[in-house]
C-alpha cells in the first residue's frame, strides 16, 4: 500500500492590508483565498495593499499594490476545440511558479512594464513600477491550498516590504 506524503502549505505572513471591495468585488472567492493565507487584515500599512477581485486596472493609492483584476470573468472564453487549452499561468517574477489559470485577461504592456506572467505566451501579469497587475486571479488557487500560489504571494509580500 502506497502512502501519500504531503507537506503543509506555509501560512503567508505579511504586513500588507487586504482591501475588501464589498459588492464591487467581482470574485468573492478570491478575497476569501487571500484572507485564508494572509495573517490578518491591517488597517494602515506602509508595506502595501492587496486588492482581490477588482473590476478595474486602476487604483489611486500610492505605494506597493497588488491589484488582482477579475475582468476576465466578463470576457468570452475560447470554445473547446478551437485552440489548445493551457491550464497554467507561468510566473517568472518574483519567483518562478505555475499557477492554475482563472479566466485570464490579457495585459496591455506599456513602456517600462515588466511582464511577470504569461498564459499561452500572452502577458497576463505585469509589474508597473511599484504596482503588480494580475490579469489571472490567484485567490481561488490560494483558497485551494496551491503551494506555488502561496510561495509566489509570499515572495510578493517580501518585495512589497522592500519596495
Secondary structure as UniProt FT lines:
FT   STRAND          17..19
FT   HELIX           22..24
FT   HELIX           28..37
FT   TURN            46..47
FT   STRAND          49..54
FT   STRAND          65..69
FT   HELIX           71..74
FT   TURN            81..82
FT   STRAND          88..91
FT   STRAND          97..100
FT   TURN            111..112
FT   STRAND          114..119
FT   TURN            120..121
FT   STRAND          122..128
FT   TURN            129..130
FT   STRAND          131..134
FT   HELIX           139..143
FT   TURN            144..145
FT   HELIX           147..162
//
